[in-house]
Amino acid sequence: MKAISGKEFAKMVERSGWRLLRIQGSHHIYGKAGSEIRLSIPIHRNENLKIGLLRHLMKMAGIAEDDLS
């Protein structure tokens, strides 16, 4: 799996139809119309997300691993 930063992943979810609801500290909270799911993406400088967190966020957002490239 390709490593990706929180900032890059946030841009990816925005292209997938997610909307930034609020920013709380270093976490950007995203929501989507018609969905109760909230994504909390940590944006810590340009550090890569840990693999387990990235997979969890991708599953919740409905983003395939192929979309990372």
HTML snippet that shows the backbone in 3Dmol.js (N, CA, C, O; Angstrom):
<script src="https://3Dmol.org/build/3Dmol-min.js"></script>
<div id="view" style="width:600px;height:400px;position:relative"></div>
<script>
const pdb = `
ATOM      1  N   MET A   1       0.845  -1.175   0.000  1.00  0.00           N
ATOM      2  CA  MET A   1       0.000   0.000   0.000  1.00  0.00           C
ATOM      3  C   MET A   1       0.891   1.239   0.000  1.00  0.00           C
ATOM      4  O   MET A   1       1.887   1.300   0.721  1.00  0.00           O
ATOM      5  N   LYS A   2       0.529   2.205  -0.800  1.00  0.00           N
ATOM      6  CA  LYS A   2       1.276   3.455  -0.912  1.00  0.00           C
ATOM      7  C   LYS A   2       1.046   4.324   0.325  1.00  0.00           C
ATOM      8  O   LYS A   2      -0.083   4.469   0.794  1.00  0.00           O
ATOM      9  N   ALA A   3       2.132   4.899   0.847  1.00  0.00           N
ATOM     10  CA  ALA A   3       2.017   5.820   1.984  1.00  0.00           C
ATOM     11  C   ALA A   3       1.477   7.154   1.476  1.00  0.00           C
ATOM     12  O   ALA A   3       1.841   7.613   0.394  1.00  0.00           O
ATOM     13  N   ILE A   4       0.607   7.765   2.272  1.00  0.00           N
ATOM     14  CA  ILE A   4      -0.018   9.027   1.877  1.00  0.00           C
ATOM     15  C   ILE A   4      -0.191   9.891   3.123  1.00  0.00           C
ATOM     16  O   ILE A   4      -0.475   9.377   4.205  1.00  0.00           O
ATOM     17  N   SER A   5      -0.021  11.190   2.971  1.00  0.00           N
ATOM     18  CA  SER A   5      -0.166  12.086   4.122  1.00  0.00           C
ATOM     19  C   SER A   5      -1.641  12.388   4.374  1.00  0.00           C
ATOM     20  O   SER A   5      -2.494  12.155   3.517  1.00  0.00           O
ATOM     21  N   GLY A   6      -1.920  12.906   5.555  1.00  0.00           N
ATOM     22  CA  GLY A   6      -3.289  13.269   5.886  1.00  0.00           C
ATOM     23  C   GLY A   6      -3.812  14.361   4.969  1.00  0.00           C
ATOM     24  O   GLY A   6      -4.989  14.368   4.609  1.00  0.00           O
ATOM     25  N   LYS A   7      -2.936  15.281   4.594  1.00  0.00           N
ATOM     26  CA  LYS A   7      -3.306  16.397   3.717  1.00  0.00           C
ATOM     27  C   LYS A   7      -3.718  15.864   2.332  1.00  0.00           C
ATOM     28  O   LYS A   7      -4.720  16.305   1.770  1.00  0.00           O
ATOM     29  N   GLU A   8      -2.942  14.915   1.787  1.00  0.00           N
ATOM     30  CA  GLU A   8      -3.261  14.324   0.488  1.00  0.00           C
ATOM     31  C   GLU A   8      -4.565  13.525   0.560  1.00  0.00           C
ATOM     32  O   GLU A   8      -5.383  13.575  -0.358  1.00  0.00           O
ATOM     33  N   PHE A   9      -4.750  12.787   1.665  1.00  0.00           N
ATOM     34  CA  PHE A   9      -5.966  11.984   1.809  1.00  0.00           C
ATOM     35  C   PHE A   9      -7.189  12.885   1.929  1.00  0.00           C
ATOM     36  O   PHE A   9      -8.255  12.557   1.407  1.00  0.00           O
ATOM     37  N   ALA A  10      -7.044  14.010   2.609  1.00  0.00           N
ATOM     38  CA  ALA A  10      -8.155  14.959   2.736  1.00  0.00           C
ATOM     39  C   ALA A  10      -8.580  15.467   1.358  1.00  0.00           C
ATOM     40  O   ALA A  10      -9.775  15.580   1.082  1.00  0.00           O
ATOM     41  N   LYS A  11      -7.619  15.773   0.499  1.00  0.00           N
ATOM     42  CA  LYS A  11      -7.936  16.218  -0.862  1.00  0.00           C
ATOM     43  C   LYS A  11      -8.656  15.117  -1.628  1.00  0.00           C
ATOM     44  O   LYS A  11      -9.569  15.386  -2.409  1.00  0.00           O
ATOM     45  N   MET A  12      -8.238  13.877  -1.398  1.00  0.00           N
ATOM     46  CA  MET A  12      -8.847  12.741  -2.094  1.00  0.00           C
ATOM     47  C   MET A  12     -10.316  12.553  -1.679  1.00  0.00           C
ATOM     48  O   MET A  12     -11.173  12.304  -2.526  1.00  0.00           O
ATOM     49  N   VAL A  13     -10.600  12.672  -0.379  1.00  0.00           N
ATOM     50  CA  VAL A  13     -11.986  12.492   0.062  1.00  0.00           C
ATOM     51  C   VAL A  13     -12.868  13.646  -0.405  1.00  0.00           C
ATOM     52  O   VAL A  13     -14.057  13.456  -0.661  1.00  0.00           O
ATOM     53  N   GLU A  14     -12.292  14.835  -0.515  1.00  0.00           N
ATOM     54  CA  GLU A  14     -13.062  15.972  -1.041  1.00  0.00           C
ATOM     55  C   GLU A  14     -13.457  15.727  -2.492  1.00  0.00           C
ATOM     56  O   GLU A  14     -14.564  16.076  -2.902  1.00  0.00           O
ATOM     57  N   ARG A  15     -12.560  15.130  -3.271  1.00  0.00           N
ATOM     58  CA  ARG A  15     -12.891  14.800  -4.666  1.00  0.00           C
ATOM     59  C   ARG A  15     -13.943  13.702  -4.749  1.00  0.00           C
ATOM     60  O   ARG A  15     -14.633  13.576  -5.760  1.00  0.00           O
ATOM     61  N   SER A  16     -14.068  12.902  -3.678  1.00  0.00           N
ATOM     62  CA  SER A  16     -15.058  11.817  -3.643  1.00  0.00           C
ATOM     63  C   SER A  16     -16.412  12.280  -3.128  1.00  0.00           C
ATOM     64  O   SER A  16     -17.310  11.462  -2.933  1.00  0.00           O
ATOM     65  N   GLY A  17     -16.571  13.578  -2.904  1.00  0.00           N
ATOM     66  CA  GLY A  17     -17.874  14.092  -2.495  1.00  0.00           C
ATOM     67  C   GLY A  17     -18.013  14.400  -1.018  1.00  0.00           C
ATOM     68  O   GLY A  17     -19.085  14.823  -0.586  1.00  0.00           O
ATOM     69  N   TRP A  18     -16.960  14.202  -0.219  1.00  0.00           N
ATOM     70  CA  TRP A  18     -17.010  14.522   1.201  1.00  0.00           C
ATOM     71  C   TRP A  18     -16.786  16.007   1.370  1.00  0.00           C
ATOM     72  O   TRP A  18     -16.099  16.636   0.564  1.00  0.00           O
ATOM     73  N   ARG A  19     -17.368  16.573   2.425  1.00  0.00           N
ATOM     74  CA  ARG A  19     -17.315  18.013   2.659  1.00  0.00           C
ATOM     75  C   ARG A  19     -16.736  18.277   4.048  1.00  0.00           C
ATOM     76  O   ARG A  19     -17.094  17.611   5.019  1.00  0.00           O
ATOM     77  N   LEU A  20     -15.842  19.252   4.127  1.00  0.00           N
ATOM     78  CA  LEU A  20     -15.245  19.630   5.402  1.00  0.00           C
ATOM     79  C   LEU A  20     -16.309  20.286   6.284  1.00  0.00           C
ATOM     80  O   LEU A  20     -16.886  21.309   5.916  1.00  0.00           O
ATOM     81  N   LEU A  21     -16.562  19.691   7.445  1.00  0.00           N
ATOM     82  CA  LEU A  21     -17.574  20.213   8.365  1.00  0.00           C
ATOM     83  C   LEU A  21     -16.961  21.172   9.379  1.00  0.00           C
ATOM     84  O   LEU A  21     -17.504  22.243   9.653  1.00  0.00           O
ATOM     85  N   ARG A  22     -15.815  20.763   9.934  1.00  0.00           N
ATOM     86  CA  ARG A  22     -15.149  21.608  10.923  1.00  0.00           C
ATOM     87  C   ARG A  22     -13.706  21.136  11.097  1.00  0.00           C
ATOM     88  O   ARG A  22     -13.323  20.052  10.658  1.00  0.00           O
ATOM     89  N   ILE A  23     -12.937  21.976  11.744  1.00  0.00           N
ATOM     90  CA  ILE A  23     -11.565  21.633  12.095  1.00  0.00           C
ATOM     91  C   ILE A  23     -11.459  21.727  13.604  1.00  0.00           C
ATOM     92  O   ILE A  23     -11.808  22.745  14.202  1.00  0.00           O
ATOM     93  N   GLN A  24     -10.975  20.661  14.209  1.00  0.00           N
ATOM     94  CA  GLN A  24     -10.824  20.636  15.658  1.00  0.00           C
ATOM     95  C   GLN A  24      -9.368  20.279  15.950  1.00  0.00           C
ATOM     96  O   GLN A  24      -8.975  19.114  15.885  1.00  0.00           O
ATOM     97  N   GLY A  25      -8.587  21.285  16.269  1.00  0.00           N
ATOM     98  CA  GLY A  25      -7.159  21.071  16.485  1.00  0.00           C
ATOM     99  C   GLY A  25      -6.499  20.725  15.159  1.00  0.00           C
ATOM    100  O   GLY A  25      -6.603  21.476  14.190  1.00  0.00           O
ATOM    101  N   SER A  26      -5.821  19.585  15.123  1.00  0.00           N
ATOM    102  CA  SER A  26      -5.157  19.173  13.891  1.00  0.00           C
ATOM    103  C   SER A  26      -5.991  18.144  13.120  1.00  0.00           C
ATOM    104  O   SER A  26      -5.494  17.543  12.168  1.00  0.00           O
ATOM    105  N   HIS A  27      -7.237  17.935  13.514  1.00  0.00           N
ATOM    106  CA  HIS A  27      -8.100  16.960  12.854  1.00  0.00           C
ATOM    107  C   HIS A  27      -9.168  17.666  12.024  1.00  0.00           C
ATOM    108  O   HIS A  27      -9.866  18.558  12.505  1.00  0.00           O
ATOM    109  N   HIS A  28      -9.276  17.250  10.789  1.00  0.00           N
ATOM    110  CA  HIS A  28     -10.303  17.780   9.892  1.00  0.00           C
ATOM    111  C   HIS A  28     -11.449  16.776   9.871  1.00  0.00           C
ATOM    112  O   HIS A  28     -11.234  15.596   9.595  1.00  0.00           O
ATOM    113  N   ILE A  29     -12.649  17.230  10.158  1.00  0.00           N
ATOM    114  CA  ILE A  29     -13.827  16.377  10.255  1.00  0.00           C
ATOM    115  C   ILE A  29     -14.634  16.529   8.965  1.00  0.00           C
ATOM    116  O   ILE A  29     -15.030  17.636   8.599  1.00  0.00           O
ATOM    117  N   TYR A  30     -14.875  15.412   8.281  1.00  0.00           N
ATOM    118  CA  TYR A  30     -15.601  15.417   7.009  1.00  0.00           C
ATOM    119  C   TYR A  30     -16.904  14.665   7.148  1.00  0.00           C
ATOM    120  O   TYR A  30     -17.000  13.706   7.914  1.00  0.00           O
ATOM    121  N   GLY A  31     -17.916  15.105   6.400  1.00  0.00           N
ATOM    122  CA  GLY A  31     -19.207  14.449   6.334  1.00  0.00           C
ATOM    123  C   GLY A  31     -19.683  14.413   4.895  1.00  0.00           C
ATOM    124  O   GLY A  31     -19.165  15.119   4.030  1.00  0.00           O
ATOM    125  N   LYS A  32     -20.675  13.578   4.659  1.00  0.00           N
ATOM    126  CA  LYS A  32     -21.229  13.432   3.311  1.00  0.00           C
ATOM    127  C   LYS A  32     -22.751  13.472   3.424  1.00  0.00           C
ATOM    128  O   LYS A  32     -23.326  12.910   4.355  1.00  0.00           O
ATOM    129  N   ALA A  33     -23.390  14.132   2.480  1.00  0.00           N
ATOM    130  CA  ALA A  33     -24.849  14.231   2.484  1.00  0.00           C
ATOM    131  C   ALA A  33     -25.462  12.834   2.435  1.00  0.00           C
ATOM    132  O   ALA A  33     -25.055  11.998   1.628  1.00  0.00           O
ATOM    133  N   GLY A  34     -26.428  12.593   3.289  1.00  0.00           N
ATOM    134  CA  GLY A  34     -27.123  11.309   3.317  1.00  0.00           C
ATOM    135  C   GLY A  34     -26.388  10.226   4.084  1.00  0.00           C
ATOM    136  O   GLY A  34     -26.823   9.074   4.083  1.00  0.00           O
ATOM    137  N   SER A  35     -25.298  10.559   4.733  1.00  0.00           N
ATOM    138  CA  SER A  35     -24.518   9.575   5.475  1.00  0.00           C
ATOM    139  C   SER A  35     -24.296  10.081   6.894  1.00  0.00           C
ATOM    140  O   SER A  35     -24.057  11.269   7.111  1.00  0.00           O
ATOM    141  N   GLU A  36     -24.377   9.176   7.848  1.00  0.00           N
ATOM    142  CA  GLU A  36     -24.130   9.534   9.241  1.00  0.00           C
ATOM    143  C   GLU A  36     -22.662   9.394   9.601  1.00  0.00           C
ATOM    144  O   GLU A  36     -22.256   9.766  10.703  1.00  0.00           O
ATOM    145  N   ILE A  37     -21.867   8.868   8.695  1.00  0.00           N
ATOM    146  CA  ILE A  37     -20.448   8.635   8.941  1.00  0.00           C
ATOM    147  C   ILE A  37     -19.699   9.961   8.956  1.00  0.00           C
ATOM    148  O   ILE A  37     -19.945  10.839   8.129  1.00  0.00           O
ATOM    149  N   ARG A  38     -18.789  10.092   9.900  1.00  0.00           N
ATOM    150  CA  ARG A  38     -17.903  11.248   9.985  1.00  0.00           C
ATOM    151  C   ARG A  38     -16.470  10.727   9.904  1.00  0.00           C
ATOM    152  O   ARG A  38     -16.106   9.769  10.586  1.00  0.00           O
ATOM    153  N   LEU A  39     -15.674  11.364   9.070  1.00  0.00           N
ATOM    154  CA  LEU A  39     -14.265  11.016   8.950  1.00  0.00           C
ATOM    155  C   LEU A  39     -13.448  12.046   9.715  1.00  0.00           C
ATOM    156  O   LEU A  39     -13.623  13.248   9.515  1.00  0.00           O
ATOM    157  N   SER A  40     -12.571  11.594  10.575  1.00  0.00           N
ATOM    158  CA  SER A  40     -11.668  12.482  11.305  1.00  0.00           C
ATOM    159  C   SER A  40     -10.263  12.203  10.800  1.00  0.00           C
ATOM    160  O   SER A  40      -9.659  11.186  11.142  1.00  0.00           O
ATOM    161  N   ILE A  41      -9.746  13.119   9.979  1.00  0.00           N
ATOM    162  CA  ILE A  41      -8.450  12.923   9.345  1.00  0.00           C
ATOM    163  C   ILE A  41      -7.413  13.799  10.043  1.00  0.00           C
ATOM    164  O   ILE A  41      -7.535  15.024  10.045  1.00  0.00           O
ATOM    165  N   PRO A  42      -6.376  13.166  10.645  1.00  0.00           N
ATOM    166  CA  PRO A  42      -5.326  13.965  11.287  1.00  0.00           C
ATOM    167  C   PRO A  42      -4.416  14.593  10.242  1.00  0.00           C
ATOM    168  O   PRO A  42      -3.918  13.905   9.351  1.00  0.00           O
ATOM    169  N   ILE A  43      -4.202  15.884  10.351  1.00  0.00           N
ATOM    170  CA  ILE A  43      -3.314  16.608   9.445  1.00  0.00           C
ATOM    171  C   ILE A  43      -2.142  17.107  10.297  1.00  0.00           C
ATOM    172  O   ILE A  43      -2.207  18.186  10.885  1.00  0.00           O
ATOM    173  N   HIS A  44      -1.089  16.322  10.355  1.00  0.00           N
ATOM    174  CA  HIS A  44       0.094  16.676  11.139  1.00  0.00           C
ATOM    175  C   HIS A  44       1.239  16.956  10.177  1.00  0.00           C
ATOM    176  O   HIS A  44       1.905  16.039   9.696  1.00  0.00           O
ATOM    177  N   ARG A  45       1.453  18.225   9.909  1.00  0.00           N
ATOM    178  CA  ARG A  45       2.447  18.680   8.943  1.00  0.00           C
ATOM    179  C   ARG A  45       2.267  17.881   7.652  1.00  0.00           C
ATOM    180  O   ARG A  45       1.171  17.868   7.092  1.00  0.00           O
ATOM    181  N   ASN A  46       3.291  17.233   7.183  1.00  0.00           N
ATOM    182  CA  ASN A  46       3.157  16.443   5.962  1.00  0.00           C
ATOM    183  C   ASN A  46       3.512  14.996   6.248  1.00  0.00           C
ATOM    184  O   ASN A  46       4.026  14.294   5.377  1.00  0.00           O
ATOM    185  N   GLU A  47       3.240  14.545   7.472  1.00  0.00           N
ATOM    186  CA  GLU A  47       3.567  13.175   7.871  1.00  0.00           C
ATOM    187  C   GLU A  47       2.560  12.200   7.274  1.00  0.00           C
ATOM    188  O   GLU A  47       1.378  12.509   7.127  1.00  0.00           O
ATOM    189  N   ASN A  48       3.062  11.009   6.934  1.00  0.00           N
ATOM    190  CA  ASN A  48       2.199   9.977   6.382  1.00  0.00           C
ATOM    191  C   ASN A  48       1.291   9.396   7.460  1.00  0.00           C
ATOM    192  O   ASN A  48       1.668   9.302   8.628  1.00  0.00           O
ATOM    193  N   LEU A  49       0.087   9.010   7.043  1.00  0.00           N
ATOM    194  CA  LEU A  49      -0.836   8.325   7.944  1.00  0.00           C
ATOM    195  C   LEU A  49      -0.326   6.910   8.171  1.00  0.00           C
ATOM    196  O   LEU A  49       0.281   6.316   7.279  1.00  0.00           O
ATOM    197  N   LYS A  50      -0.564   6.375   9.340  1.00  0.00           N
ATOM    198  CA  LYS A  50      -0.187   4.990   9.599  1.00  0.00           C
ATOM    199  C   LYS A  50      -1.102   4.083   8.785  1.00  0.00           C
ATOM    200  O   LYS A  50      -2.257   4.421   8.528  1.00  0.00           O
ATOM    201  N   ILE A  51      -0.584   2.944   8.387  1.00  0.00           N
ATOM    202  CA  ILE A  51      -1.290   2.049   7.465  1.00  0.00           C
ATOM    203  C   ILE A  51      -2.642   1.613   8.003  1.00  0.00           C
ATOM    204  O   ILE A  51      -3.624   1.605   7.261  1.00  0.00           O
ATOM    205  N   GLY A  52      -2.715   1.248   9.284  1.00  0.00           N
ATOM    206  CA  GLY A  52      -3.980   0.793   9.861  1.00  0.00           C
ATOM    207  C   GLY A  52      -5.040   1.891   9.833  1.00  0.00           C
ATOM    208  O   GLY A  52      -6.196   1.632   9.500  1.00  0.00           O
ATOM    209  N   LEU A  53      -4.651   3.108  10.181  1.00  0.00           N
ATOM    210  CA  LEU A  53      -5.584   4.240  10.154  1.00  0.00           C
ATOM    211  C   LEU A  53      -6.008   4.542   8.731  1.00  0.00           C
ATOM    212  O   LEU A  53      -7.184   4.799   8.474  1.00  0.00           O
ATOM    213  N   LEU A  54      -5.055   4.513   7.797  1.00  0.00           N
ATOM    214  CA  LEU A  54      -5.369   4.779   6.397  1.00  0.00           C
ATOM    215  C   LEU A  54      -6.389   3.768   5.864  1.00  0.00           C
ATOM    216  O   LEU A  54      -7.347   4.145   5.190  1.00  0.00           O
ATOM    217  N   ARG A  55      -6.179   2.494   6.166  1.00  0.00           N
ATOM    218  CA  ARG A  55      -7.125   1.456   5.702  1.00  0.00           C
ATOM    219  C   ARG A  55      -8.508   1.662   6.311  1.00  0.00           C
ATOM    220  O   ARG A  55      -9.521   1.500   5.629  1.00  0.00           O
ATOM    221  N   HIS A  56      -8.549   2.015   7.585  1.00  0.00           N
ATOM    222  CA  HIS A  56      -9.832   2.244   8.252  1.00  0.00           C
ATOM    223  C   HIS A  56     -10.577   3.426   7.619  1.00  0.00           C
ATOM    224  O   HIS A  56     -11.773   3.342   7.342  1.00  0.00           O
ATOM    225  N   LEU A  57      -9.853   4.524   7.395  1.00  0.00           N
ATOM    226  CA  LEU A  57     -10.480   5.702   6.784  1.00  0.00           C
ATOM    227  C   LEU A  57     -10.936   5.411   5.360  1.00  0.00           C
ATOM    228  O   LEU A  57     -11.999   5.867   4.937  1.00  0.00           O
ATOM    229  N   MET A  58     -10.126   4.646   4.616  1.00  0.00           N
ATOM    230  CA  MET A  58     -10.500   4.297   3.239  1.00  0.00           C
ATOM    231  C   MET A  58     -11.772   3.455   3.223  1.00  0.00           C
ATOM    232  O   MET A  58     -12.643   3.655   2.376  1.00  0.00           O
ATOM    233  N   LYS A  59     -11.875   2.522   4.152  1.00  0.00           N
ATOM    234  CA  LYS A  59     -13.065   1.666   4.230  1.00  0.00           C
ATOM    235  C   LYS A  59     -14.302   2.497   4.559  1.00  0.00           C
ATOM    236  O   LYS A  59     -15.360   2.302   3.961  1.00  0.00           O
ATOM    237  N   MET A  60     -14.172   3.420   5.506  1.00  0.00           N
ATOM    238  CA  MET A  60     -15.299   4.261   5.890  1.00  0.00           C
ATOM    239  C   MET A  60     -15.705   5.207   4.765  1.00  0.00           C
ATOM    240  O   MET A  60     -16.891   5.479   4.579  1.00  0.00           O
ATOM    241  N   ALA A  61     -14.717   5.713   4.007  1.00  0.00           N
ATOM    242  CA  ALA A  61     -14.997   6.669   2.940  1.00  0.00           C
ATOM    243  C   ALA A  61     -15.410   5.991   1.637  1.00  0.00           C
ATOM    244  O   ALA A  61     -15.890   6.651   0.715  1.00  0.00           O
ATOM    245  N   GLY A  62     -15.222   4.675   1.561  1.00  0.00           N
ATOM    246  CA  GLY A  62     -15.567   3.967   0.329  1.00  0.00           C
ATOM    247  C   GLY A  62     -14.554   4.188  -0.780  1.00  0.00           C
ATOM    248  O   GLY A  62     -14.915   4.212  -1.957  1.00  0.00           O
ATOM    249  N   ILE A  63     -13.296   4.350  -0.417  1.00  0.00           N
ATOM    250  CA  ILE A  63     -12.219   4.566  -1.383  1.00  0.00           C
ATOM    251  C   ILE A  63     -11.415   3.280  -1.515  1.00  0.00           C
ATOM    252  O   ILE A  63     -11.002   2.686  -0.519  1.00  0.00           O
ATOM    253  N   ALA A  64     -11.198   2.858  -2.758  1.00  0.00           N
ATOM    254  CA  ALA A  64     -10.444   1.627  -3.026  1.00  0.00           C
ATOM    255  C   ALA A  64      -8.950   1.906  -2.978  1.00  0.00           C
ATOM    256  O   ALA A  64      -8.505   3.038  -3.163  1.00  0.00           O
ATOM    257  N   GLU A  65      -8.189   0.849  -2.726  1.00  0.00           N
ATOM    258  CA  GLU A  65      -6.733   0.982  -2.666  1.00  0.00           C
ATOM    259  C   GLU A  65      -6.159   1.405  -4.017  1.00  0.00           C
ATOM    260  O   GLU A  65      -5.118   2.061  -4.079  1.00  0.00           O
ATOM    261  N   ASP A  66      -6.830   1.034  -5.078  1.00  0.00           N
ATOM    262  CA  ASP A  66      -6.380   1.407  -6.437  1.00  0.00           C
ATOM    263  C   ASP A  66      -6.468   2.910  -6.660  1.00  0.00           C
ATOM    264  O   ASP A  66      -5.754   3.447  -7.506  1.00  0.00           O
ATOM    265  N   ASP A  67      -7.326   3.595  -5.922  1.00  0.00           N
ATOM    266  CA  ASP A  67      -7.508   5.040  -6.093  1.00  0.00           C
ATOM    267  C   ASP A  67      -6.355   5.853  -5.511  1.00  0.00           C
ATOM    268  O   ASP A  67      -6.249   7.051  -5.770  1.00  0.00           O
ATOM    269  N   LEU A  68      -5.483   5.200  -4.719  1.00  0.00           N
ATOM    270  CA  LEU A  68      -4.372   5.909  -4.095  1.00  0.00           C
ATOM    271  C   LEU A  68      -3.294   6.327  -5.097  1.00  0.00           C
ATOM    272  O   LEU A  68      -2.583   7.304  -4.862  1.00  0.00           O
ATOM    273  N   SER A  69      -3.168   5.615  -6.185  1.00  0.00           N
ATOM    274  CA  SER A  69      -2.092   5.927  -7.130  1.00  0.00           C
ATOM    275  C   SER A  69      -2.393   7.091  -8.015  1.00  0.00           C
ATOM    276  O   SER A  69      -1.571   7.458  -8.854  1.00  0.00           O
TER     277      SER A  69
END
`;
const viewer = $3Dmol.createViewer("view");
viewer.addModel(pdb, "pdb");
viewer.setStyle({}, {cartoon: {color: "spectrum"}});
viewer.zoomTo();
viewer.render();
</script>
